Amino acid sequence: MGKATKHILIVGGYGHVGKLIARELLAKPNKGVRLAGRNREKAANTAAALGCESTVLDIAERETWAPAVVESDVIVMCIDTPDNSLAAHVLMKGKHYVDISASQAVIEGVETLDSLARSSGGSAIVSVGFAPGLTNLMVKSAVERMDHAETARIGVLLGLGDAHGEAAILWTLSNASDPKMPDRTPARIRFGNDRKASVAFPFPFSDQYAVRRTLGLSEAKTFLSLGHDFFTTLAFRGAPLLRDRPGAQRAIAGLLTRLRVGSDRAALAVEVLGRLDGQRASVTMTCEGRREAEITARVAAFVIGRLLVTAAAPGVHHIDEVVDANSVFDELAASDVAITVR
């Protein structure tokens, strides 16, 4: 007898990253994929193009949740939710929940459901993707190379020539002037084999908060570069002017989905400071790839695949608490994503 088909529901499945995750999963055997969202027609058309099923799930309409969730083994959240109600609904049913959000507020909301998940037998994996996700695993790998790790600096480079979804661009614009990041002093970070360091600004990716807790670091900071010093500086210096102008943000986001500047490079540079053999030491790791959303989809598909084979313990976990970093690195290496220790 063949293996039983596992059913995966992708909420926001007709969005940019949702479609890529679906494509990754459909390339593997014994996985039934359904795309979900509030727009029935978009979900159906996208699912038909991919060769899978679709359903309606509107986060604002609770009556749509149970019919979509009940037959699913894993629910993948590809949109930022206004609260943790849907995650609670999933975990209360004892199912697996995977969230690719980079928002600290969203992740904190899921974290509060740990007791509920433990009592119901459900599990949630957060910090899944490129940043957070791969960044968390790289910090973990660097920490394990030291006797005592103290601080981490995480650099994220997202090329403007990449195909970013409008929702992702809007999220980046709104967070570039986040008041929770009072220190806006830029850093210079060398990505990969670059001859010179790139300008990068503090950015509220959730990884910097998570690794302090999961890996016991006293400090961690994440910086974002857009791959070009001029455009990076322009974006971050101009972001405060757009904070209370959602119409202008939407217009810029719409323009950037059509007009791409530069390369589709996606790179990471992680530096962990601490002690090794009684001496001050540092470990640096870099990641070189292309098309950030595709890397996020591969990481998410890997985590989902592992969940279906070896279920995580009940509770809420960050990716570095349940997934072996080297296994993910090996998986990505097969698709020309190079991770190097320097």
C-alpha distance (Angstrom), angle and dihedral (degrees) to the residues before:
residue distance angle dihedral
M1 . . .
G2 3.82 . .
K3 3.74 124.3 .
A4 3.79 117.1 -82.8
T5 3.79 115.3 -101.8
K6 3.79 114.7 -107.2
H7 3.79 117.6 -143.5
I8 3.79 122.4 -136.2
L9 3.79 124.1 -172.0
I10 3.82 115.6 -158.3
V11 3.80 111.5 -160.0
G12 3.79 107.8 -154.5
G13 3.78 86.5 21.7
Y14 3.78 95.8 154.7
G15 3.82 91.8 55.3
H16 3.80 123.0 98.1
V17 3.83 98.6 -91.4
G18 3.80 94.7 32.1
K19 3.80 91.4 60.4
L20 3.79 91.4 49.2
I21 3.81 92.3 50.8
A22 3.80 89.8 49.4
R23 3.80 90.9 51.3
E24 3.81 91.4 50.7
L25 3.80 92.4 49.7
L26 3.80 94.9 45.3
A27 3.79 89.4 56.9
K28 3.83 88.1 65.9
P29 3.83 124.8 73.4
N30 3.80 126.9 -109.0
K31 3.80 96.9 22.6
G32 3.77 122.2 123.5
V33 3.80 110.3 -160.2
R34 3.79 127.2 -163.3
L35 3.77 125.1 -175.2
A36 3.79 116.4 -143.2
G37 3.78 135.3 -169.7
R38 3.77 141.8 127.0
N39 3.81 94.0 -92.0
R40 3.80 106.7 76.7
E41 3.80 94.5 -169.2
K42 3.81 95.5 50.1
A43 3.79 91.3 47.3
A44 3.79 92.7 48.5
N45 3.80 95.3 46.2
T46 3.81 93.6 47.4
A47 3.80 92.0 46.1
A48 3.79 91.4 49.8
A49 3.80 90.6 52.3
L50 3.80 91.1 50.5
G51 3.79 96.2 41.2
C52 3.79 99.5 -115.7
E53 3.80 139.5 101.2
S54 3.79 133.0 -87.9
T55 3.78 140.8 -156.8
V56 3.79 140.2 176.5
L57 3.79 121.0 -97.9
D58 3.77 118.4 163.2
I59 3.79 113.7 -174.1
A60 3.81 89.2 -150.2
E61 3.84 92.5 53.1
R62 3.81 110.8 64.7
E63 3.80 93.1 -171.1
T64 3.82 89.1 68.8
W65 3.80 94.0 57.5
A66 3.80 104.8 73.4
P67 3.84 97.7 48.9
A68 3.81 90.3 51.9
V69 3.80 97.2 42.0
V70 3.79 102.8 39.4
E71 3.82 97.7 78.8
S72 3.81 96.4 37.9
D73 3.80 127.1 100.3
V74 3.81 95.4 -166.2
I75 3.79 128.2 25.1
V76 3.81 114.5 -158.0
M77 3.82 117.0 -160.5
C78 3.80 113.5 -151.5
I79 3.80 98.7 168.3
D80 3.79 132.0 62.9
T81 3.79 109.3 -102.9
P82 3.83 123.0 -144.1
D83 3.82 90.9 -131.2
N84 3.80 140.5 -9.2
S85 3.81 97.8 -94.1
L86 3.79 96.4 110.1
A87 3.81 91.9 45.2
A88 3.81 88.5 51.5
H89 3.81 90.1 50.4
V90 3.81 90.8 52.6
L91 3.79 95.2 45.8
M92 3.78 92.7 45.9
K93 3.81 86.8 60.4
G94 3.82 89.4 55.6
K95 3.80 93.8 -114.0
H96 3.81 134.4 135.8
Y97 3.80 119.2 -96.3
V98 3.83 123.4 -166.4
D99 3.81 119.6 -172.1
I100 3.81 122.6 -168.6
S101 3.81 94.7 -172.4
A102 3.81 118.9 134.6
S103 3.81 91.3 -161.8
Q104 3.78 116.2 112.4
A105 3.81 91.6 -152.4
V106 3.81 91.8 55.4
I107 3.80 92.9 46.7
E108 3.79 92.7 47.2
G109 3.79 88.4 53.0
V110 3.80 91.5 54.8
E111 3.82 91.4 44.9
T112 3.82 90.3 60.7
L113 3.82 87.8 64.3
D114 3.80 94.6 65.6
S115 3.81 94.9 107.3
L116 3.80 91.7 46.7
A117 3.81 90.8 51.2
R118 3.79 92.8 48.5
S119 3.79 93.1 50.5
S120 3.80 94.7 46.2
G121 3.80 98.0 40.1
G122 3.80 94.7 -116.3
S123 3.78 126.7 132.3
A124 3.79 135.0 -152.8
I125 3.80 126.8 -162.4
V126 3.81 116.0 -161.6
S127 3.83 132.8 177.0
V128 3.80 91.3 53.5
G129 3.80 119.2 157.1
F130 3.80 139.9 36.5
A131 3.81 99.4 -44.0
P132 2.95 110.6 29.1
G133 3.77 100.5 25.2
L134 3.76 111.5 35.7
T135 3.80 88.5 39.6
N136 3.82 90.9 56.0
L137 3.80 90.9 50.6
M138 3.81 92.5 48.6
V139 3.80 91.4 51.0
K140 3.80 89.3 48.9
S141 3.81 91.4 50.2
A142 3.81 90.9 49.9
V143 3.82 92.2 47.0
E144 3.81 90.7 53.2
R145 3.82 89.4 58.0
M146 3.81 92.0 62.0
D147 3.79 134.9 67.2
H148 3.79 91.3 -134.3
A149 3.80 125.3 6.8
E150 3.79 120.3 -158.0
T151 3.81 113.5 168.7
A152 3.79 140.3 10.9
R153 3.78 134.7 -157.2
I154 3.80 115.1 -160.9
G155 3.79 121.0 -163.7
V156 3.81 120.6 -166.0
L157 3.81 122.5 -169.8
L158 3.80 118.5 -167.9
G159 3.80 113.6 179.8
L160 3.80 117.1 -134.6
G161 3.79 89.0 -137.0
D162 3.80 90.6 67.6
A163 3.80 123.2 101.6
H164 3.80 103.6 -106.9
G165 3.79 121.2 179.0
E166 3.81 117.4 -116.8
A167 3.82 91.9 -115.5
A168 3.82 90.8 54.2
I169 3.81 92.0 49.3
L170 3.81 91.7 48.9
W171 3.79 90.3 49.8
T172 3.81 91.4 50.7
L173 3.81 93.1 48.4
S174 3.79 92.6 49.3
N175 3.81 93.1 47.9
A176 3.82 97.6 44.7
S177 3.81 88.2 84.3
D178 3.82 98.0 34.2
P179 3.84 108.6 160.9
K180 3.81 88.5 -141.3
M181 3.81 86.8 71.6
P182 3.82 100.7 64.8
D183 3.80 92.6 162.2
R184 3.80 104.8 73.0
T185 3.79 95.1 168.6
P186 3.81 108.2 139.2
A187 3.79 123.4 -131.7
R188 3.77 131.8 -151.9
I189 3.79 112.3 -123.9
R190 3.79 127.9 -178.7
F191 3.79 111.8 -139.6
G192 3.80 117.8 -157.6
N193 3.78 113.9 -45.4
D194 3.81 95.6 -19.9
R195 3.78 113.1 150.1
K196 3.79 91.3 -137.3
A197 3.77 135.6 26.7
S198 3.81 120.6 -102.4
V199 3.79 127.5 -129.1
A200 3.81 110.5 -107.1
F201 3.81 129.5 177.1
P202 3.82 130.2 -147.8
F203 3.80 109.3 -91.1
P204 3.83 130.6 -177.0
F205 3.80 99.2 -120.1
S206 3.78 106.4 156.2
D207 3.81 94.9 -125.7
Q208 3.82 93.1 82.5
Y209 3.80 91.0 58.9
A210 3.79 95.7 42.2
V211 3.81 98.2 51.2
R212 3.78 91.4 53.4
R213 3.80 88.5 62.4
T214 3.79 102.7 33.3
L215 3.81 96.0 41.9
G216 3.80 100.7 29.6
L217 3.81 97.1 -118.9
S218 3.79 119.9 163.1
E219 3.80 92.6 -145.2
A220 3.79 139.6 8.3
K221 3.80 131.4 172.9
T222 3.79 131.9 -173.5
F223 3.80 124.4 -151.2
L224 3.81 128.8 -167.8
S225 3.80 128.2 -147.5
L226 3.80 125.6 -176.5
G227 3.79 92.1 -152.6
H228 3.79 96.5 -102.8
D229 3.81 123.3 71.9
F230 3.81 95.2 -143.2
F231 3.81 96.2 49.7
T232 3.81 92.6 41.1
T233 3.81 91.9 53.6
L234 3.81 92.2 42.9
A235 3.81 91.8 51.3
F236 3.79 95.8 49.3
R237 3.78 96.7 39.9
G238 3.79 90.8 47.4
A239 3.82 97.3 42.9
P240 3.84 95.3 85.4
L241 3.80 89.1 58.8
L242 3.81 89.7 59.1
R243 3.81 98.5 44.1
D244 3.81 95.2 100.1
R245 3.80 96.0 30.6
P246 3.83 107.2 82.1
G247 3.79 91.7 165.8
A248 3.79 91.5 58.5
Q249 3.81 90.4 46.1
R250 3.82 91.2 53.5
A251 3.79 91.4 48.2
I252 3.81 92.4 51.6
A253 3.81 91.8 44.6
G254 3.77 91.1 51.2
L255 3.80 90.7 49.7
L256 3.81 93.4 49.1
T257 3.81 92.4 52.4
R258 3.81 87.5 61.7
L259 3.81 103.2 30.1
R260 3.79 114.5 57.3
V261 3.78 124.0 -172.1
G262 3.78 124.1 -163.8
S263 3.79 127.0 -15.6
D264 3.79 135.8 -24.5
R265 3.79 90.9 -123.6
A266 3.80 118.4 148.3
A267 3.79 115.4 -169.0
L268 3.79 140.5 164.9
A269 3.79 132.9 -160.4
V270 3.82 119.1 -170.3
E271 3.79 124.2 -176.0
V272 3.81 121.5 -175.2
L273 3.80 121.0 -170.1
G274 3.79 125.3 -159.6
R275 3.79 141.2 100.5
L276 3.80 133.1 -50.8
D277 3.81 124.2 -180.0
G278 3.79 89.6 -8.9
Q279 3.81 94.0 -55.3
R280 3.80 134.1 103.9
A281 3.79 107.3 -97.0
S282 3.79 144.1 167.3
V283 3.79 135.5 -152.8
T284 3.79 120.8 -157.2
M285 3.80 125.5 -165.5
T286 3.78 127.7 -176.2
C287 3.78 134.7 -166.3
E288 3.80 125.2 -158.3
G289 3.79 123.2 -169.7
R290 3.77 145.8 120.7
R291 3.79 134.2 -109.6
E292 3.78 106.8 23.7
A293 3.81 95.1 -150.5
E294 3.79 91.4 56.8
I295 3.80 90.9 51.6
T296 3.81 89.7 49.2
A297 3.81 89.0 51.4
R298 3.81 92.3 51.0
V299 3.80 92.5 49.4
A300 3.81 91.0 47.9
A301 3.81 92.6 47.6
F302 3.81 89.9 50.1
V303 3.82 92.0 51.8
I304 3.81 91.7 46.5
G305 3.79 91.4 49.0
R306 3.79 91.4 51.9
L307 3.80 91.5 48.0
L308 3.79 90.8 55.1
V309 3.81 91.8 50.9
T310 3.80 100.8 36.4
A311 3.78 113.4 17.2
A312 3.78 116.8 -140.2
A313 3.79 117.5 -116.6
P314 3.80 113.1 -91.4
G315 3.80 112.2 -83.7
V316 3.79 139.8 58.4
H317 3.80 116.8 -58.4
H318 3.80 138.5 177.3
I319 3.79 115.9 -129.4
D320 3.81 94.0 -105.4
E321 3.82 90.4 57.1
V322 3.81 95.9 58.6
V323 3.81 108.9 22.5
D324 3.80 128.8 68.4
A325 3.80 107.5 -121.3
N326 3.80 95.6 -146.1
S327 3.81 91.6 53.3
V328 3.79 89.8 56.7
F329 3.80 92.1 45.0
D330 3.82 90.2 52.1
E331 3.80 91.1 48.8
L332 3.79 92.1 51.9
A333 3.80 93.3 45.3
A334 3.81 87.9 66.0
S335 3.82 88.1 63.2
D336 3.82 96.2 47.3
V337 3.79 97.9 -95.5
A338 3.80 105.6 137.7
I339 3.81 121.6 -156.9
T340 3.80 116.0 -171.6
V341 3.79 136.2 -176.7
R342 3.81 112.6 -140.5
